[in-house]
Every structure is written in structure tokens, then in C-alpha cells.
Amino acid sequence: MSAQPSPCMNPQQQQPTEQEKVYQWINELAHPDTRETALLELSKKRETDLAPMLWNSFGTTCALLQEIVNIYPSIMPPTLTAHQSNRVCNALALLQCVASHPETRTAFLQAQIPLYLYPFLSTISKTRPFEYLRLTSLGVIGALVKTDEQEVITFLLTTEIVPLCLTIMDSGSELSKTVATFIIQKILLDESGLSYICQTYERFSHVAITLGKMVIQLAKDPCARLLKHVVRCYLRLSDNTRARKALGQCLPDQLRDGTFTQCLQDDKSTKQWLQMLIKNLELGAAQPPGADPRQIGMSPLGS
């Protein structure tokens, strides 16, 4: 005869609520033997109020950083496995949650957490585990710049994020290129970011050469989403007087001769940006010739 449930026990009351599960998983992050499962479960639960709980709970940020640092030996030589990549990317997903939340973003920056991700952005291996690692790391930086907060750009300009993104834009996968270009776009859209990149000819030329290579590649293998960010970067650069004059000499012909007409036929905003870019460069060319573009940073920048 089967046992009957006690009438004083309600089975529904024995099941923990979703909030209680989240608390339990956060607690389990502190213990190496339960951390992997907790990372996986929490990475699926990135609701709005998770970031403050993660940041303010004892030992959690340390545990997430430990997951990141543990992967460093697998970067060089490149021995990262799919399992290792998936695990650390779950930790990065939680850091992205913290980075994007207004209550935790400032503390996240003050702790200089993004610097722990830069070794991942420096990797060059084309294997899927490394590509997933780079893309997820870019996602954390992308979440920061997406907020359009001045403190984010100010912090990033004190780091090596611009050359790191340019390298990925030059040689990464299409998706990684798209996120890296979005980050550069967001930096450029900030006044301090535009001034930083146009401060010296070396910085400007690095950005312009990388964008030019991307245009040539996009002419062969079009991607409307990536092209959108590239054109927006060019348009923003053209807002700077000296950069505009330099772009008049180095803008790829493919952006002038209708190469991307079919690619952009359904993208009104990018077509409009491209038209504005060409108009800006034509106005710049009509102005009296100025100094050598290589002296772009020799005097205070115009805007």
C-alpha cells in the first residue's frame, strides 16, 4: 500500500521560489564544487535586479574574477577547450549584467573590472572557443558603451580598448567585427572620444585604415549590419574639420560609386548617413586647402 502524503503538507510549499533559487545559486558561486552549475543557471536569469544582488553579495565578484583569471594559462599557448570557454563565458555574462545596470556600473568601472577582459580581446586564435570568448568579452564592453554614459567613455579612453577593437575589426569574425565597430562608433559619438581619436595623425590613420579595409572586404562580402556601423563611424569622423579633410583623400571609392546601393536598398538611415558623409566631404574639399593632414593633432581640434 503506497504511502499517502500528510494532509498538513502542501507539496507546492516545499518548492523554492525562483527568487530563492537565485539566492541559492549566488551563494553557491562561493564554492568551487557548486560554482559551475550556479554560473550556468544564473546566466539564464539575467533579470533587472540580478546585478545588485551579484555585486553586493559577499565574495561573488571575486569568484567571477577567479573564473576569468583561471583561463589565462589557456590563452598562450592557445589550448582553450569548448568546456572552458562555455564556463568562463557564463561568468562574463554575469559581469555584463553588472556592467549594464545603473546601480552597479560606476562601481564596476571604479574596480577596473574591464581590464581583466583585455587579455581575451588580444587573442588571435580562430577556433570556436576563442571566438566565443572574444565575442562575449566584447559584449561586456558593448553593454557599457550602450548606456551612453560619459564616465564609461572617460574610463575606456584611459585603456587600450581602441587598438584592441581595431585589431578585431581587421581580423575577427563578422559578428565580432560588428560588436567591435559598434564600440568604436559609440566612442566616436562622444565628444571626448572624437577628440581623442583625432588628436594625433597616428590614431586617426589607424582608425581610417581599418575602416577602409573593412569597406573593401564588405564590397566582396556585403553585410548590411556591419556596413551600417562603418558608415556611421566615417560620418562621425567627418564632424571634425581636420579629419574631414583627411577623409576627402582616403575615403574608399566603394562608398562613392554606388557599390553598396543594393546592400542598403532597405536601410534608409544608413543611406542617409552615407549621403551626409559625401556631402560633408564635398564641403570640406570646397574649403581653402589647409595644413598637411598628418599634422591633424598639432593644434587644438576643430569640430
C-alpha positions as CSV (number, residue, x, y, z in Angstrom):
1,M,0.0,0.0,0.0
2,S,1.5,3.3,-1.1
3,A,2.2,6.0,1.4
4,Q,-0.3,8.9,1.4
5,P,1.0,12.5,1.7
6,S,0.3,14.1,5.0
7,P,-2.7,16.4,4.9
8,C,-0.7,19.1,6.7
9,M,2.0,19.2,4.0
10,N,1.4,21.1,0.8
11,P,3.8,20.0,-1.9
12,Q,3.7,23.4,-3.5
13,Q,5.1,25.0,-0.3
14,Q,8.1,22.7,-0.5
15,Q,9.3,24.1,-3.8
16,P,11.6,27.1,-3.6
17,T,10.5,30.2,-5.4
18,E,12.5,31.5,-8.4
19,Q,13.9,34.3,-6.2
20,E,15.0,31.7,-3.6
21,K,16.7,29.7,-6.3
22,V,18.6,32.8,-7.4
23,Y,19.8,33.4,-3.8
24,Q,20.9,29.8,-3.5
25,W,22.9,29.9,-6.8
26,I,24.6,33.2,-5.8
27,N,25.6,31.5,-2.5
28,E,26.9,28.5,-4.5
29,L,29.2,30.7,-6.5
30,A,31.5,31.0,-3.5
31,H,32.1,27.2,-3.5
32,P,34.3,25.7,-6.3
33,D,32.4,22.4,-6.3
34,T,29.0,24.1,-7.0
35,R,30.1,27.2,-8.9
36,E,29.9,25.7,-12.5
37,T,26.2,24.8,-12.2
38,A,25.4,28.1,-10.4
39,L,27.1,30.0,-13.3
40,L,25.1,28.2,-15.8
41,E,21.8,28.7,-14.1
42,L,22.4,32.4,-13.2
43,S,23.5,33.2,-16.8
44,K,19.9,32.2,-17.8
45,K,18.4,34.5,-15.2
46,R,19.8,37.9,-16.0
47,E,16.7,39.9,-14.9
48,T,16.9,43.5,-14.0
49,D,17.6,43.1,-10.3
50,L,20.2,40.4,-10.5
51,A,23.2,42.8,-10.9
52,P,22.9,44.5,-7.5
53,M,22.5,41.1,-5.9
54,L,25.6,39.8,-7.6
55,W,27.7,42.9,-6.9
56,N,26.7,43.3,-3.2
57,S,26.8,39.6,-2.2
58,F,29.9,38.5,-0.3
59,G,32.7,37.0,-2.5
60,T,30.7,36.9,-5.7
61,T,32.7,39.3,-7.8
62,C,35.9,37.7,-6.5
63,A,34.6,34.3,-7.6
64,L,33.7,35.7,-11.1
65,L,37.2,37.2,-11.4
66,Q,38.7,33.9,-10.3
67,E,36.9,32.2,-13.2
68,I,38.4,34.7,-15.6
69,V,42.0,34.5,-14.2
70,N,41.9,30.7,-14.3
71,I,41.6,30.8,-18.0
72,Y,44.7,33.0,-18.6
73,P,47.1,30.0,-18.8
74,S,45.0,28.5,-21.6
75,I,45.4,31.6,-23.8
76,M,49.1,31.2,-24.6
77,P,49.8,28.7,-25.8
78,P,46.1,28.6,-27.1
79,T,44.7,25.4,-25.5
80,L,41.3,26.7,-24.5
81,T,38.6,24.0,-24.8
82,A,34.9,24.4,-25.5
83,H,34.1,23.4,-21.9
84,Q,36.4,26.0,-20.5
85,S,35.1,28.7,-22.9
86,N,31.5,28.0,-22.1
87,R,32.2,28.2,-18.3
88,V,34.1,31.5,-18.4
89,C,31.6,33.0,-20.8
90,N,28.8,32.2,-18.3
91,A,30.9,34.3,-15.8
92,L,31.3,37.0,-18.4
93,A,27.5,37.1,-19.0
94,L,27.0,37.9,-15.3
95,L,29.6,40.6,-15.4
96,Q,27.8,42.0,-18.5
97,C,24.7,42.2,-16.3
98,V,26.6,44.1,-13.7
99,A,28.1,46.4,-16.3
100,S,24.8,47.4,-17.8
101,H,22.9,48.1,-14.6
102,P,22.8,51.8,-13.4
103,E,23.2,50.8,-9.7
104,T,26.4,48.8,-10.3
105,R,28.0,50.4,-13.4
106,T,30.1,53.1,-11.6
107,A,31.5,50.7,-9.0
108,F,32.2,48.2,-11.8
109,L,34.3,50.8,-13.6
110,Q,36.0,52.0,-10.4
111,A,37.1,48.5,-9.8
112,Q,38.5,48.4,-13.3
113,I,36.9,45.1,-14.0
114,P,37.0,45.5,-17.8
115,L,40.8,45.3,-17.7
116,Y,40.5,41.6,-16.7
117,L,38.8,41.0,-20.1
118,Y,41.5,42.6,-22.3
119,P,43.7,39.5,-22.5
120,F,40.8,37.7,-24.1
121,L,40.4,40.5,-26.7
122,S,44.1,40.2,-27.5
123,T,43.8,36.6,-28.6
124,I,44.1,35.7,-32.3
125,S,43.2,32.0,-32.4
126,K,40.3,31.4,-34.9
127,T,38.9,28.3,-33.1
128,R,35.3,28.4,-31.9
129,P,36.2,28.5,-28.1
130,F,38.4,31.6,-28.6
131,E,35.9,33.3,-30.9
132,Y,33.1,32.8,-28.4
133,L,35.4,34.1,-25.7
134,R,36.2,37.2,-27.6
135,L,32.6,37.9,-28.6
136,T,31.3,37.5,-25.1
137,S,34.1,39.8,-23.8
138,L,33.2,42.4,-26.4
139,G,29.6,42.0,-25.2
140,V,30.6,43.3,-21.8
141,I,32.3,46.4,-23.3
142,G,29.4,46.8,-25.7
143,A,26.9,46.8,-22.7
144,L,29.0,49.6,-21.1
145,V,29.1,51.9,-24.1
146,K,25.4,51.3,-24.9
147,T,24.5,53.2,-21.8
148,D,25.9,56.5,-23.4
149,E,27.3,57.5,-20.1
150,Q,30.3,59.9,-20.1
151,E,32.0,58.0,-17.3
152,V,32.2,54.9,-19.5
153,I,33.9,56.7,-22.3
154,T,36.2,58.5,-19.9
155,F,37.3,55.2,-18.4
156,L,37.7,53.4,-21.7
157,L,39.9,56.2,-23.2
158,T,42.4,55.5,-20.4
159,T,42.7,51.9,-21.5
160,E,43.8,50.1,-24.7
161,I,40.2,49.4,-25.9
162,V,40.6,51.4,-29.2
163,P,43.6,49.4,-30.6
164,L,42.1,46.2,-29.3
165,C,38.8,46.8,-31.1
166,L,40.6,47.9,-34.3
167,T,42.6,44.6,-34.4
168,I,39.3,42.7,-34.1
169,M,37.7,44.8,-36.8
170,D,40.6,44.0,-39.0
171,S,40.8,40.2,-38.5
172,G,37.8,39.0,-36.4
173,S,34.7,37.1,-37.4
174,E,31.8,39.1,-38.9
175,L,29.9,39.1,-35.6
176,S,33.0,40.2,-33.6
177,K,33.8,42.9,-36.1
178,T,30.2,44.2,-35.8
179,V,30.4,44.5,-32.0
180,A,33.9,46.0,-32.1
181,T,32.9,48.5,-34.7
182,F,29.8,49.4,-32.6
183,I,32.1,50.1,-29.6
184,I,34.3,52.4,-31.8
185,Q,31.2,54.1,-33.1
186,K,30.0,54.8,-29.5
187,I,33.4,56.2,-28.5
188,L,33.4,58.4,-31.6
189,L,29.9,59.7,-30.9
190,D,31.2,61.1,-27.6
191,E,32.9,64.5,-27.9
192,S,35.9,63.4,-25.8
193,G,36.1,60.2,-27.9
194,L,36.2,62.0,-31.2
195,S,38.8,64.4,-29.9
196,Y,40.9,61.5,-28.6
197,I,40.9,59.7,-31.9
198,C,41.6,62.8,-33.9
199,Q,44.2,64.2,-31.5
200,T,47.1,62.6,-33.5
201,Y,47.5,61.5,-37.1
202,E,48.6,58.1,-35.9
203,R,45.4,57.5,-34.1
204,F,43.2,58.8,-36.8
205,S,45.1,56.9,-39.5
206,H,44.8,53.7,-37.6
207,V,41.0,54.1,-37.5
208,A,40.7,55.3,-41.1
209,I,42.9,52.5,-42.5
210,T,41.0,49.8,-40.6
211,L,37.6,51.2,-41.7
212,G,39.0,51.3,-45.3
213,K,40.0,47.7,-45.2
214,M,36.6,46.8,-43.9
215,V,34.8,48.6,-46.8
216,I,36.9,46.8,-49.3
217,Q,36.1,43.5,-47.7
218,L,32.4,44.4,-47.4
219,A,32.3,45.2,-51.2
220,K,33.2,41.5,-51.7
221,D,31.1,40.0,-48.9
222,P,28.3,42.5,-48.0
223,C,26.8,42.7,-44.5
224,A,24.3,45.5,-44.0
225,R,24.5,45.5,-40.2
226,L,28.3,45.8,-40.2
227,L,28.3,48.4,-43.0
228,K,25.8,50.5,-41.0
229,H,28.3,50.9,-38.2
230,V,31.2,51.5,-40.6
231,V,29.4,54.3,-42.3
232,R,28.3,55.9,-39.0
233,C,32.0,55.9,-37.9
234,Y,33.0,57.7,-41.1
235,L,30.2,60.2,-40.7
236,R,31.2,61.0,-37.2
237,L,34.8,61.4,-38.1
238,S,33.7,63.9,-40.8
239,D,32.4,66.2,-38.0
240,N,36.0,67.0,-37.2
241,T,37.4,69.7,-39.5
242,R,40.9,68.2,-39.9
243,A,39.7,64.6,-40.1
244,R,37.2,65.6,-42.8
245,K,40.0,67.0,-44.9
246,A,42.0,63.8,-44.5
247,L,39.0,61.6,-45.3
248,G,38.5,63.6,-48.5
249,Q,41.7,62.0,-49.6
250,C,41.3,58.5,-48.3
251,L,37.6,57.6,-48.3
252,P,37.3,54.3,-50.3
253,D,35.8,54.7,-53.7
254,Q,33.3,51.9,-52.9
255,L,31.4,54.4,-50.7
256,R,31.1,56.9,-53.5
257,D,30.4,54.8,-56.6
258,G,27.2,53.0,-55.7
259,T,28.8,49.7,-54.8
260,F,26.5,49.3,-51.8
261,T,23.3,50.5,-53.4
262,Q,21.7,47.1,-53.4
263,C,23.0,46.2,-49.9
264,L,21.4,49.4,-48.5
265,Q,18.2,49.4,-50.5
266,D,16.1,48.7,-47.4
267,D,18.2,50.7,-44.9
268,K,17.1,54.3,-45.1
269,S,19.1,55.5,-42.2
270,T,22.4,54.2,-43.5
271,K,21.7,55.5,-47.0
272,Q,21.0,58.9,-45.4
273,W,24.3,58.7,-43.3
274,L,26.2,57.9,-46.5
275,Q,24.7,60.8,-48.3
276,M,25.6,63.1,-45.4
277,L,29.1,61.8,-45.3
278,I,29.7,62.5,-49.0
279,K,28.2,66.0,-48.7
280,N,30.4,66.7,-45.7
281,L,33.5,65.7,-47.6
282,E,32.4,67.8,-50.7
283,L,32.0,70.8,-48.4
284,G,35.4,70.1,-46.9
285,A,37.0,69.9,-50.3
286,A,35.5,73.2,-51.3
287,Q,37.2,75.0,-48.4
288,P,40.7,76.5,-48.9
289,P,43.5,73.9,-48.6
290,G,44.8,73.7,-45.1
291,A,47.8,72.1,-43.4
292,D,49.2,68.6,-44.1
293,P,46.6,66.1,-42.7
294,R,49.5,64.4,-40.9
295,Q,49.5,67.5,-38.6
296,I,46.0,66.7,-37.5
297,G,46.9,66.8,-33.9
298,M,49.4,69.7,-33.9
299,S,46.9,72.3,-32.8
300,P,43.5,72.3,-31.0
301,L,40.9,70.4,-32.9
302,G,38.0,72.0,-34.7
303,S,34.6,70.5,-34.6
